[in-house]
Amino acid sequence: MRFGLLGGKLGHSYSPQIHTMLAGYSYTLFEKQPDELEAFFTASDFKGINVTAPYKKTVIPYCASLSDTAQKLGAVNTILRRDDGSFIGHNTDYYGFSSMLQRFGIPVKGKKCLVLGSGGASATAVCVLKEAGAQVTVISRSADDNYTNLHRHKDAALIVNATPVGMYPHVGISPVDLSIFTHLEGVLDLIYNPARTQLLLDAENSGIPTMNGLWMLVAQAKESAEWFLGHSIDDSMIETVYRKLKLQMENIVLIGMPGSGKSTVGALLAQKMGKTFVDADEQIEIAANKKIPEIFRDDGEDGFRKRETQVLSELGKASGLVIATGGGCVTREENYPLLHQNGTILWLARDVRMLPTEGRPLSQANNLDDMLRKRKPLYQRFADICVDNNGDTEQTLTAICRIMEDTV
Ligand code: NAP
């Protein structure tokens, strides 16, 4: 055991994968209670560790010295054991957020920036933004500038969410209502699960550029790995690892008319891309313990749609899935954020004359041309991209793989 992550509750951490991709070493998770820290520092033989919540301040007394950055932020997220056995503490979140801001590409000098929350991540963002020449205001529930008087700052150019509001599993909530801000040029969220928090979805809806915290996570890991190994790692590795991880985490959501090939293409696509395939209609049947025609018979379309939204809210929160949706899921606007929070939405388009109707209550009861006419604007509203599925399935799969490589 030489490298790893120390924290209180680590759950599913991407750090082992990130460090292995960045530098090839294995990386262990150490979930410790506060009363186990002393023994951890005296008895274990790690060469270097990262530190996460809630120990970024707690570990400071174990460090014989601190880097200037760790001192400045009063927090440590990287500890290196020196040759004499003593520990030096550093903070690579500073580099992580600087790198994120640079990648976002919007200059902040002289601009009003709001940082939501007053914890450790907020302190890092504030420090980086101030050093970049921004005028920074922290919004805290308990400070003079708080969520009840945000109108004071309606001219803000940038908002950075450094609170856990909207993070998995408590998705679908935003710390602020963006509609009061009249000069917004960008919204950053340090959360990366979901990929698009409600805050980022709201910004996206208003055409405001957004970025989540995944880049910061990878960038801080890169600087940590450099400390651990004592040599530099090319900056391009941040992009490489970020893209691989993003592609792996992103759901691919297939929408389209009943019978357009969503289940067939979805299952094959999942196999090809190493993702897990889920058919939303099957999940609805499992949850209801009856077949879809029976649900329509007993509860009507409205009852079916409610069950569908319930299932999509669970599937949409997960990562790394290929989700085949029912043809009518686009008729409920509330399904859009559920599907898009972690997913790229692809509309599988197939000629209406090629669509089968067997076992599909709505297709049998309606003229398919009429159905398509009504639904087309809805498919367009939901879809990031439309994919033609009139030809060979293999061609469709290749096209989707290319789209995902290009868009992620
Ligand atoms: P933290 O110390 O637990 O919380 C940050 C602040 O959020 C708190 O001090 C609090 O500020 C505010 N807050 C907490 N619960 C809230 C609620 N229900 N409503 C409104 N505000 C609330 O966490 P942190 O370590 O600073 O991390 C903050 C976020 O950044 C987390 O989501 C974390 O996952 C993320 N993060 C990401 C990276 C990355 O690499 N991408 C790195 C570090 C952290 P007030 O009491 O002042 O309102």
Residues whose N, C-alpha, C, O or C-beta is under 5 A from the ligand:
A	BS01	NAP	G117 S118 G119 G120 A121 S122 I139 S140 R141 S142 A162 T163 P164 V165 M167 L190 I191 G213 L214 M216 L217
